[in-house]
Amino acid sequence: MSPPLLEVSGLAKRFGGLQAVAGLSFAMADGEMLGLIGPNGAGKTTVFNLLSGFLTPDAGTVRFRGESVAGLKPHAICRRGLARTFQIVRPFPHLSVLANVRVGALGRHPDAREADARARAVVARVGLDGKRDAPAGSLTLADRKRLELARALATEPTLLLLDEVMAGLSGPETADMVRLVSGINADGVSVLLIEHNMRAVMTLSHRLVVVSFGEKIAEGPPARVANDPRVIEAYLGEDYVHPAPA
């Protein structure tokens, strides 16, 4: 068997008296789509910050493509092929869509012409080609989410961390984003996603890791995890598994 693309072992992070992440371990295969779910405050975004270099772990190891990346700066991890989006989308509002994406592309392509070509391709890939010259501040929430995704894609990641890219979207907008993320994964990009839209995360994920109070409480295929009593109690609730008759 090939080695894991991402291997997390014993990851821990404390903020004062709060143990945000406690001994978390999981692995991802190349090409996999893995969902990281759990209640609000479970430590999911803290895990993303630890994996992407925005926080340094108190303990544990993070190996990406066989190399330890725990403690590296975000730009160094990004250059190795691990990129992320942010739950709160903050583009450069007065720059155009294309210019925003070009910023990400420059991290991989210092040559301005190559960066511009990459940015144009990514803008088209996420469905924003018709708005590439519009200022980012004028976009709808759904298009800002696409822009956030495009900025990460412009760095040419092997592994993409998506932090609630569907939050706040309507039903049709969510369906469009599901198709987009699924297509990106089909293109060969592995995806680790945090998402509270359970229909979307169940559709997209090959496996799920469930965390509660910073600890992993379940891991496995979506159907099995959804019926785990610990997950039902901590997160999903009986109404999700056994909905009331219409």
Rosetta blueprint (number, residue, H / E / L):
1 M L
2 S L
3 P L
4 P L
5 L L
6 L E
7 E E
8 V E
9 S E
10 G E
11 L E
12 A E
13 K E
14 R E
15 F E
16 G L
17 G L
18 L E
19 Q E
20 A E
21 V E
22 A E
23 G E
24 L E
25 S E
26 F E
27 A E
28 M E
29 A L
30 D L
31 G L
32 E L
33 M E
34 L E
35 G E
36 L E
37 I E
38 G L
39 P L
40 N L
41 G L
42 A L
43 G L
44 K H
45 T H
46 T H
47 V H
48 F H
49 N H
50 L H
51 L H
52 S L
53 G L
54 F L
55 L L
56 T L
57 P L
58 D L
59 A E
60 G E
61 T E
62 V E
63 R E
64 F E
65 R L
66 G L
67 E E
68 S E
69 V L
70 A L
71 G L
72 L L
73 K L
74 P H
75 H H
76 A H
77 I H
78 C H
79 R H
80 R L
81 G L
82 L E
83 A E
84 R E
85 T L
86 F L
87 Q L
88 I L
89 V L
90 R L
91 P L
92 F L
93 P L
94 H L
95 L L
96 S E
97 V H
98 L H
99 A H
100 N H
101 V H
102 R H
103 V H
104 G H
105 A H
106 L H
107 G L
108 R L
109 H L
110 P L
111 D L
112 A H
113 R H
114 E H
115 A H
116 D H
117 A H
118 R H
119 A H
120 R H
121 A H
122 V H
123 V H
124 A H
125 R H
126 V L
127 G L
128 L L
129 D H
130 G H
131 K H
132 R L
133 D L
134 A L
135 P E
136 A H
137 G H
138 S H
139 L L
140 T L
141 L H
142 A H
143 D H
144 R H
145 K H
146 R H
147 L H
148 E H
149 L H
150 A H
151 R H
152 A H
153 L H
154 A L
155 T L
156 E L
157 P L
158 T L
159 L E
160 L E
161 L E
162 L E
163 D E
164 E L
165 V L
166 M L
167 A L
168 G L
169 L L
170 S L
171 G H
172 P H
173 E H
174 T H
175 A H
176 D H
177 M H
178 V H
179 R H
180 L H
181 V H
182 S H
183 G H
184 I H
185 N H
186 A H
187 D L
188 G L
189 V L
190 S E
191 V E
192 L E
193 L E
194 I E
195 E L
196 H L
197 N L
198 M H
199 R H
200 A H
201 V H
202 M H
203 T H
204 L H
205 S L
206 H L
207 R E
208 L E
209 V E
210 V E
211 V E
212 S E
213 F L
214 G L
215 E E
216 K E
217 I E
218 A E
219 E E
220 G E
221 P L
222 P H
223 A H
224 R H
225 V H
226 A H
227 N L
228 D L
229 P H
230 R H
231 V H
232 I H
233 E H
234 A H
235 Y H
236 L H
237 G L
238 E H
239 D H
240 Y H
241 V H
242 H L
243 P L
244 A L
245 P L
246 A L
